[in-house]
Amino acid sequence: MLKVSMKQIKTIFLVLLFTFSNLSSSNSNTVPESFADLAERLMPSVVNISTTQTVVTNSNPFPFQFPPGSPFEDMFKEFGTPKERKTAALGSGFIIDEKGIVVTNNHVIQDAEDIIVRVNGDKEFKAKVVGSDPLSDIAVLQLDTKENFIPVKFGNSDKARIGDWVIAIGNPFGLGGTVTSGIISARNRSIGLSRYEDYIQTDASINSGNSGGPLFDMNGDVIGINTAILGRNGSIGIGFSIPSNSAKIIIDQLLEFGETKRGWLGVRIQDVTKEIAEVEGLDEPRGALVASVADNSPSDKAGVKAGDIIIEFNGEKIQEMKELPIIVARTEVGKRVDVKIWRNKRAITKKITLGRLETSEDFTIAEKSSPTENNLESLKITVRKLSNEDIKQRKLPNQTSGLVVTKIENDSPLIDSIEVNSIIIEAQKKKIKSIDDLSEVVKQVLKTNQKTILLVIYNNENQRRYIGIKLK
């Protein structure tokens, strides 16, 4: 039988007490008592951005309005008197170089005639655009001054974990430097705003005017650029930020070249479903299925074929289809990479020299292609998907999605309620992103006794309106 002396018991007790004390202390340090010191250090590096733009509109030359959809509306609108008006927009940004290099969102400064940057709440400077990229929604500015500034540095967003504390600093509603805190709620989010989406989701309060502002970790490093929110009337605890690792690649290219240089494979891809994986003998649904290969593209020259499944690119495994464009885009143009594909129930490797997306014919055609119009017979209207160009021209919130009404039949139930070019953004309190979304809601309404549908639209004056329609 093992005998333990009183002295040994005391020693063991003290060791355990010291260990648990350290654990408790370590755990308590993960919950900050205050963000004050961090915020005070970072505030001078976060800027408020205001822009102005001249918009020209034609006033109606007639003492009456044409009926919605009337051919005379377009025929005579050019006879109106041109009127100029100034529009203003607000956003946020942050300084990354002591010489006054500022990072913000592209949609904050897009088409701006004048850009004014306010630093530390009092000093104002004019700024010019060094480079911008609509696809990633990132822009780089240079302040017009010889002064030196306090920069912040980028952190490693790949190390950011769900549940980590973060703070956002920005210019919500034009109120100036505002600090909010929260945690990282999710990673790798895609919400349908741009081609390359890998957002960090946070519950730190982000509102209109925060766009372009930084998301900081507890070291004071930028791990994200605040870009979008869900909820039009203010923050509802769901905000999205561009990860710093992705953003830094774009920023470095804009600083060096004034434009982006993304890698290009030259394939159109789609998801690998469970059924496709079974037919192809793949162990699980993963990778990106090649739907087609562009002629004379890097993939075409390397022998990639339609029906191949790309399961690994340059050493990175592809689990979901959406991962591949992001990984390819951030890879250096001209680099020769190994691409592992699944063909005929076995893996083979192709060596591919990447081209440049921005100079490819595939990219040019995609940028110039006109949106497809679809008829919605149940409502007797023709619609097309809202584009980024629509959002830019009509000054809508960057995260807006919906359908633009391009034609209204005379016997449409909407004929007296909306006009051509109205944008349907919600139906029965559900966000509308595609014609299928709207068609499905209409089908459900037609099954009810009331047969009344509640739409939310932007009218031709870009005013948000609720409209109740009795369906026939």
C-alpha positions as CSV (number, residue, x, y, z in Angstrom):
1,M,0.0,0.0,0.0
2,L,1.4,3.4,-1.1
3,K,1.9,5.8,1.8
4,V,1.8,9.5,1.2
5,S,3.1,11.9,3.8
6,M,1.4,15.2,4.8
7,K,4.3,17.1,3.3
8,Q,3.8,15.4,0.0
9,I,0.0,16.1,0.1
10,K,0.7,19.8,0.7
11,T,3.1,19.9,-2.2
12,I,0.6,18.2,-4.6
13,F,-2.1,20.6,-3.5
14,L,0.1,23.7,-4.1
15,V,1.0,22.4,-7.5
16,L,-2.6,21.8,-8.5
17,L,-3.7,25.2,-7.1
18,F,-0.9,26.9,-9.1
19,T,-1.9,25.1,-12.2
20,F,-5.6,25.9,-12.0
21,S,-4.8,29.5,-11.1
22,N,-2.7,29.7,-14.4
23,L,-5.5,28.1,-16.4
24,S,-8.0,30.5,-15.0
25,S,-5.8,33.5,-15.6
26,S,-5.1,32.3,-19.2
27,N,-8.8,31.8,-19.9
28,S,-9.8,35.2,-18.4
29,N,-7.3,36.9,-20.7
30,T,-9.3,35.8,-23.8
31,V,-12.1,38.1,-22.7
32,P,-11.0,41.7,-23.0
33,E,-11.9,43.9,-20.1
34,S,-12.0,46.9,-22.4
35,F,-11.2,47.8,-26.0
36,A,-10.3,51.4,-25.0
37,D,-6.5,51.1,-25.3
38,L,-6.8,49.3,-28.7
39,A,-9.3,51.7,-30.1
40,E,-7.3,54.7,-29.0
41,R,-4.2,53.4,-30.8
42,L,-6.0,52.5,-34.0
43,M,-8.4,55.5,-34.4
44,P,-5.8,57.8,-36.0
45,S,-5.3,55.3,-38.8
46,V,-9.0,55.0,-39.8
47,V,-10.4,57.6,-42.1
48,N,-13.8,59.0,-43.2
49,I,-14.3,59.3,-46.9
50,S,-16.8,61.6,-48.6
51,T,-17.3,61.8,-52.4
52,T,-19.3,63.9,-54.8
53,Q,-20.6,63.2,-58.3
54,T,-22.6,65.2,-60.8
55,V,-25.7,63.5,-62.1
56,V,-27.5,64.8,-65.2
57,T,-31.3,64.1,-65.6
58,N,-33.9,65.3,-68.0
59,S,-37.0,67.0,-66.6
60,N,-40.4,66.1,-68.1
61,P,-41.3,68.8,-70.8
62,F,-45.0,68.0,-70.7
63,P,-47.6,69.0,-68.1
64,F,-48.6,65.3,-67.7
65,Q,-47.1,61.9,-67.2
66,F,-47.1,59.1,-69.8
67,P,-48.6,55.8,-68.6
68,P,-46.1,53.2,-67.3
69,G,-44.5,51.3,-70.2
70,S,-45.8,53.8,-72.8
71,P,-43.5,53.9,-75.9
72,F,-43.9,57.7,-75.8
73,E,-42.0,57.8,-72.5
74,D,-38.7,56.9,-74.1
75,M,-39.5,58.7,-77.4
76,F,-39.9,62.1,-75.8
77,K,-37.6,61.9,-72.7
78,E,-34.7,63.4,-74.7
79,F,-36.7,66.7,-75.1
80,G,-36.6,67.4,-71.4
81,T,-34.4,70.1,-70.0
82,P,-31.1,68.6,-68.7
83,K,-30.6,69.3,-65.0
84,E,-27.4,68.8,-63.0
85,R,-27.4,67.8,-59.4
86,K,-24.7,66.9,-57.0
87,T,-24.9,63.6,-55.1
88,A,-22.8,62.7,-52.1
89,A,-21.7,59.4,-50.6
90,L,-19.9,58.5,-47.4
91,G,-17.6,55.6,-46.5
92,S,-14.6,54.6,-44.5
93,G,-11.0,53.5,-45.1
94,F,-7.7,53.0,-43.4
95,I,-4.1,54.1,-43.8
96,I,-1.5,51.4,-44.7
97,D,1.5,53.6,-45.4
98,E,2.9,56.7,-43.6
99,K,2.9,58.6,-47.0
100,G,-0.9,58.6,-47.0
101,I,-1.9,55.4,-48.9
102,V,-5.5,54.6,-48.0
103,V,-7.5,51.4,-48.7
104,T,-11.3,51.4,-49.1
105,N,-14.1,49.7,-51.1
106,N,-14.4,50.4,-54.8
107,H,-18.1,51.2,-54.5
108,V,-17.3,54.0,-52.1
109,I,-15.3,56.0,-54.6
110,Q,-16.6,54.6,-58.0
111,D,-17.3,57.4,-60.5
112,A,-16.5,60.1,-57.9
113,E,-15.4,63.5,-59.1
114,D,-14.0,64.7,-55.8
115,I,-12.8,62.5,-52.9
116,I,-12.2,64.1,-49.5
117,V,-10.6,62.1,-46.8
118,R,-10.9,63.2,-43.1
119,V,-8.1,61.9,-40.9
120,N,-8.4,61.7,-37.1
121,G,-11.7,63.6,-37.1
122,D,-10.3,67.0,-38.0
123,K,-7.8,67.2,-40.9
124,E,-9.2,66.9,-44.5
125,F,-7.2,66.0,-47.6
126,K,-8.1,65.6,-51.2
127,A,-7.3,62.1,-52.6
128,K,-6.8,60.5,-56.0
129,V,-7.4,56.9,-57.0
130,V,-4.2,54.9,-57.4
131,G,-6.2,51.9,-58.6
132,S,-9.5,50.1,-58.2
133,D,-11.0,46.7,-58.8
134,P,-14.8,46.2,-59.0
135,L,-14.5,42.4,-58.9
136,S,-13.1,42.4,-55.4
137,D,-14.6,45.8,-54.5
138,I,-11.2,47.2,-53.4
139,A,-9.7,50.6,-54.1
140,V,-6.4,52.3,-53.2
141,L,-6.2,56.1,-52.7
142,Q,-3.3,58.5,-52.3
143,L,-3.8,61.5,-50.1
144,D,-2.7,64.8,-51.7
145,T,-0.3,66.0,-49.0
146,K,3.3,65.8,-47.8
147,E,2.3,64.9,-44.2
148,N,3.2,61.6,-42.6
149,F,0.5,59.4,-41.1
150,I,0.1,56.5,-38.7
151,P,-0.4,53.3,-40.7
152,V,-1.9,50.0,-39.6
153,K,-0.6,46.6,-40.8
154,F,-2.4,43.6,-42.2
155,G,-2.8,40.4,-40.1
156,N,-3.1,36.8,-41.2
157,S,-6.8,36.3,-41.9
158,D,-6.2,32.6,-42.4
159,K,-5.5,32.3,-38.7
160,A,-8.7,34.1,-37.7
161,R,-11.0,31.6,-36.0
162,I,-14.8,31.5,-35.5
163,G,-15.4,33.0,-32.1
164,D,-12.3,35.3,-32.1
165,W,-12.9,38.8,-30.8
166,V,-12.8,41.6,-33.4
167,I,-13.5,45.4,-33.5
168,A,-14.7,47.5,-36.4
169,I,-14.0,51.2,-36.8
170,G,-15.7,53.3,-39.4
171,N,-18.0,56.2,-40.4
172,P,-21.5,54.8,-40.0
173,F,-24.2,57.3,-41.1
174,G,-21.6,60.0,-41.4
175,L,-21.1,60.1,-37.6
176,G,-17.3,59.9,-37.8
177,G,-15.0,57.5,-35.9
178,T,-17.2,54.8,-34.3
179,V,-16.0,51.7,-32.7
180,T,-18.0,48.5,-32.4
181,S,-17.0,45.0,-31.2
182,G,-18.1,41.4,-31.7
183,I,-16.8,38.1,-32.7
184,I,-16.1,36.3,-36.0
185,S,-19.4,34.5,-36.6
186,A,-18.4,32.5,-39.7
187,R,-15.8,32.1,-42.4
188,N,-15.8,31.5,-46.2
189,R,-19.2,33.1,-46.7
190,S,-20.6,33.7,-50.2
191,I,-23.6,36.1,-50.6
192,G,-23.8,36.7,-54.3
193,L,-22.3,40.2,-54.5
194,S,-19.2,39.6,-56.6
195,R,-17.3,37.0,-58.5
196,Y,-14.7,36.3,-55.8
197,E,-16.3,35.9,-52.4
198,D,-14.8,34.4,-49.3
199,Y,-16.1,36.8,-46.7
200,I,-15.5,36.8,-43.0
201,Q,-18.9,37.1,-41.2
202,T,-19.0,39.1,-38.0
203,D,-21.6,40.3,-35.5
204,A,-19.7,43.5,-34.8
205,S,-22.2,46.2,-35.6
206,I,-21.6,47.4,-39.2
207,N,-23.9,50.0,-40.8
208,S,-24.2,52.2,-43.9
209,G,-21.0,54.2,-44.1
210,N,-18.8,51.5,-42.6
211,S,-18.0,50.3,-46.1
212,G,-14.2,50.2,-46.7
213,G,-13.4,50.4,-43.0
214,P,-11.1,47.9,-41.2
215,L,-11.9,44.8,-39.1
216,F,-9.2,44.5,-36.5
217,D,-8.1,41.5,-34.4
218,M,-7.0,41.9,-30.8
219,N,-3.4,42.6,-31.9
220,G,-4.6,45.7,-33.8
221,D,-3.9,44.1,-37.2
222,V,-6.4,44.4,-40.1
223,I,-7.9,41.0,-40.8
224,G,-10.8,42.2,-43.0
225,I,-12.2,45.1,-45.0
226,N,-15.9,45.7,-44.1
227,T,-17.9,45.6,-47.3
228,A,-21.5,44.5,-46.8
229,I,-24.4,44.2,-44.3
230,L,-27.7,42.3,-44.3
231,G,-30.6,44.5,-43.2
232,R,-31.5,47.8,-44.9
233,N,-32.6,49.7,-41.9
234,G,-29.4,49.2,-39.9
235,S,-27.2,46.4,-38.6
236,I,-28.8,43.2,-37.6
237,G,-25.6,41.5,-36.4
238,I,-24.6,40.1,-39.8
239,G,-21.7,41.9,-41.5
240,F,-19.2,40.8,-44.1
241,S,-15.6,41.6,-44.6
242,I,-13.0,40.8,-47.3
243,P,-10.3,38.7,-45.7
244,S,-7.0,40.6,-45.5
245,N,-5.0,37.8,-47.2
246,S,-7.1,38.0,-50.3
247,A,-7.3,41.8,-50.2
248,K,-3.5,42.3,-49.8
249,I,-2.8,40.5,-53.1
250,I,-5.2,42.9,-54.9
251,I,-3.8,46.0,-53.1
252,D,-0.2,45.1,-53.9
253,Q,-1.1,44.7,-57.6
254,L,-3.0,48.0,-57.6
255,L,0.0,49.8,-56.0
256,E,2.5,48.2,-58.4
257,F,0.5,48.1,-61.7
258,G,-2.6,50.3,-61.1
259,E,-4.7,47.3,-62.1
260,T,-5.1,43.6,-61.3
261,K,-3.5,40.6,-62.8
262,R,-5.4,37.5,-62.0
263,G,-4.5,33.9,-63.0
264,W,-6.7,32.3,-65.6
265,L,-7.4,28.6,-66.4
266,G,-10.0,29.0,-69.1
267,V,-12.6,26.6,-67.9
268,R,-16.3,26.9,-67.0
269,I,-17.1,24.9,-63.9
270,Q,-20.0,23.6,-61.9
271,D,-20.6,21.8,-58.6
272,V,-19.9,18.1,-58.2
273,T,-23.2,16.5,-57.0
274,K,-23.5,13.3,-55.1
275,E,-24.9,11.7,-58.2
276,I,-22.0,12.9,-60.4
277,A,-19.5,11.7,-57.8
278,E,-21.1,8.2,-57.8
279,V,-21.1,7.9,-61.6
280,E,-17.4,9.1,-61.8
281,G,-16.3,6.8,-59.1
282,L,-15.2,9.6,-56.8
283,D,-15.1,8.8,-53.1
284,E,-17.3,11.9,-52.2
285,P,-18.7,15.0,-53.9
286,R,-15.7,17.3,-54.2
287,G,-13.8,19.3,-56.7
288,A,-15.0,21.4,-59.6
289,L,-16.6,19.7,-62.7
290,V,-15.3,21.2,-66.0
291,A,-18.4,22.0,-68.0
292,S,-16.5,23.5,-70.9
293,V,-13.0,24.6,-71.9
294,A,-12.3,27.8,-73.8
295,D,-10.5,27.5,-77.1
296,N,-6.7,28.2,-76.9
297,S,-7.0,28.7,-73.2
298,P,-4.2,27.4,-70.8
299,S,-6.4,24.4,-69.9
300,D,-7.1,23.7,-73.6
301,K,-3.4,23.7,-74.4
302,A,-2.7,21.4,-71.5
303,G,-5.3,18.8,-72.5
304,V,-8.0,19.4,-70.0
305,K,-11.4,18.2,-71.2
306,A,-15.1,18.8,-70.5
307,G,-16.2,16.3,-67.9
308,D,-12.9,16.3,-66.0
309,I,-13.1,17.1,-62.3
310,I,-10.4,19.4,-60.9
311,I,-9.7,18.0,-57.4
312,E,-6.4,19.8,-56.7
313,F,-4.7,23.0,-57.9
314,N,-1.1,23.9,-57.2
315,G,-1.0,21.7,-54.1
316,E,-4.4,22.9,-52.7
317,K,-7.2,20.5,-52.5
318,I,-10.5,21.7,-54.0
319,Q,-13.5,20.6,-51.8
320,E,-16.1,22.9,-53.3
321,M,-16.4,24.4,-56.7
322,K,-16.4,28.0,-55.5
323,E,-12.9,27.6,-54.0
324,L,-11.2,27.1,-57.4
325,P,-11.8,30.6,-59.0
326,I,-10.5,32.2,-55.8
327,I,-7.4,30.1,-55.7
328,V,-6.7,30.5,-59.4
329,A,-7.2,34.3,-59.3
330,R,-4.7,34.9,-56.6
331,T,-2.0,32.8,-58.4
332,E,0.7,34.6,-60.3
333,V,0.1,35.0,-64.1
334,G,2.5,32.9,-66.1
335,K,3.2,30.5,-63.3
336,R,3.3,26.8,-64.3
337,V,1.3,24.8,-61.9
338,D,0.3,21.2,-61.3
339,V,-3.5,20.6,-61.7
340,K,-4.8,17.2,-60.5
341,I,-7.9,16.1,-62.3
342,W,-10.2,13.1,-62.0
343,R,-10.8,11.4,-65.3
344,N,-12.1,7.9,-66.1
345,K,-12.2,7.0,-62.3
346,R,-8.5,7.8,-61.7
347,A,-6.5,10.9,-60.8
348,I,-4.0,12.4,-63.4
349,T,-1.9,15.5,-63.3
350,K,-1.7,18.2,-65.9
351,K,0.9,21.0,-66.0
352,I,-0.7,24.3,-66.9
353,T,0.8,27.7,-67.5
354,L,-1.7,30.3,-66.2
355,G,-2.9,33.1,-68.5
356,R,-4.2,36.5,-67.4
357,L,-7.9,36.8,-66.8
358,E,-8.3,40.5,-67.6
359,T,-6.8,40.1,-71.1
360,S,-8.7,36.9,-71.9
361,E,-11.4,36.8,-74.6
362,D,-13.5,34.8,-72.1
363,F,-13.4,37.7,-69.6
364,T,-14.1,40.3,-72.2
365,I,-17.2,38.5,-73.5
366,A,-18.5,38.0,-70.0
367,E,-18.1,41.7,-69.2
368,K,-19.9,42.8,-72.3
369,S,-22.7,40.2,-72.4
370,S,-26.1,41.7,-72.0
371,P,-28.4,40.4,-69.2
372,T,-30.9,37.8,-70.1
373,E,-34.6,38.8,-70.0
374,N,-37.3,36.3,-68.9
375,N,-41.0,36.4,-69.0
376,L,-43.0,35.7,-65.8
377,E,-46.3,34.6,-67.2
378,S,-48.1,34.6,-63.9
379,L,-47.5,38.3,-63.4
380,K,-47.5,39.2,-67.2
381,I,-44.1,41.0,-66.9
382,T,-40.6,40.6,-68.3
383,V,-37.7,40.9,-66.0
384,R,-33.9,40.7,-65.9
385,K,-31.5,40.2,-63.0
386,L,-30.2,43.4,-61.4
387,S,-26.6,44.0,-62.4
388,N,-23.6,45.7,-60.7
389,E,-24.0,48.4,-63.4
390,D,-27.6,49.0,-62.4
391,I,-26.5,49.3,-58.7
392,K,-23.8,51.8,-59.7
393,Q,-25.9,54.0,-62.0
394,R,-28.9,54.1,-59.6
395,K,-26.8,54.6,-56.5
396,L,-28.4,51.6,-54.7
397,P,-26.9,49.9,-51.7
398,N,-24.0,47.6,-52.8
399,Q,-25.7,44.5,-51.4
400,T,-28.9,45.0,-53.3
401,S,-30.3,42.0,-55.3
402,G,-33.5,41.8,-57.3
403,L,-35.2,41.8,-60.7
404,V,-35.5,44.8,-63.0
405,V,-38.9,45.0,-64.7
406,T,-38.3,45.6,-68.4
407,K,-41.9,45.2,-69.7
408,I,-45.4,45.2,-68.3
409,E,-48.3,43.7,-70.3
410,N,-51.6,45.7,-70.4
411,D,-53.4,42.9,-68.6
412,S,-50.7,42.5,-65.9
413,P,-52.0,42.8,-62.3
414,L,-49.0,45.2,-61.8
415,I,-49.9,47.6,-64.6
416,D,-51.3,50.3,-62.3
417,S,-48.8,49.8,-59.4
418,I,-45.3,49.8,-60.8
419,E,-43.4,51.2,-63.8
420,V,-40.9,49.8,-66.2
421,N,-37.4,49.9,-64.7
422,S,-38.8,49.3,-61.2
423,I,-36.8,46.8,-59.2
424,I,-38.5,44.0,-57.3
425,I,-36.3,43.2,-54.3
426,E,-38.7,41.3,-52.0
427,A,-41.9,39.3,-52.3
428,Q,-43.8,38.1,-49.2
429,K,-40.9,39.4,-47.1
430,K,-38.4,37.1,-49.0
431,K,-35.4,38.5,-50.8
432,I,-35.6,38.0,-54.5
433,K,-32.3,37.1,-56.3
434,S,-33.6,35.3,-59.4
435,I,-36.7,34.8,-61.5
436,D,-37.1,31.4,-59.9
437,D,-37.4,33.0,-56.5
438,L,-40.2,35.3,-57.6
439,S,-42.0,32.6,-59.6
440,E,-42.0,30.3,-56.6
441,V,-43.4,32.9,-54.3
442,V,-46.2,33.7,-56.8
443,K,-47.1,30.0,-57.0
444,Q,-47.5,29.9,-53.3
445,V,-49.6,33.0,-53.2
446,L,-51.9,31.7,-55.9
447,K,-52.7,28.7,-53.7
448,T,-54.0,30.9,-50.9
449,N,-57.5,32.2,-50.6
450,Q,-56.5,35.9,-50.5
451,K,-54.2,35.7,-53.6
452,T,-52.5,38.9,-52.5
453,I,-48.8,39.4,-52.8
454,L,-46.7,41.9,-51.0
455,L,-43.8,43.3,-53.0
456,V,-41.0,45.6,-52.0
457,I,-39.6,47.6,-54.9
458,Y,-37.3,50.5,-55.8
459,N,-39.3,52.8,-58.1
460,N,-37.8,55.0,-60.9
461,E,-36.9,57.6,-58.3
462,N,-35.0,54.9,-56.4
463,Q,-37.4,55.1,-53.5
464,R,-38.1,51.9,-51.6
465,R,-41.8,51.1,-51.6
466,Y,-44.2,48.4,-50.3
467,I,-46.9,47.4,-52.8
468,G,-49.8,45.0,-52.2
469,I,-51.1,43.3,-55.4
470,K,-54.2,41.2,-55.9
471,L,-53.4,38.4,-58.3
472,K,-55.8,37.3,-60.9
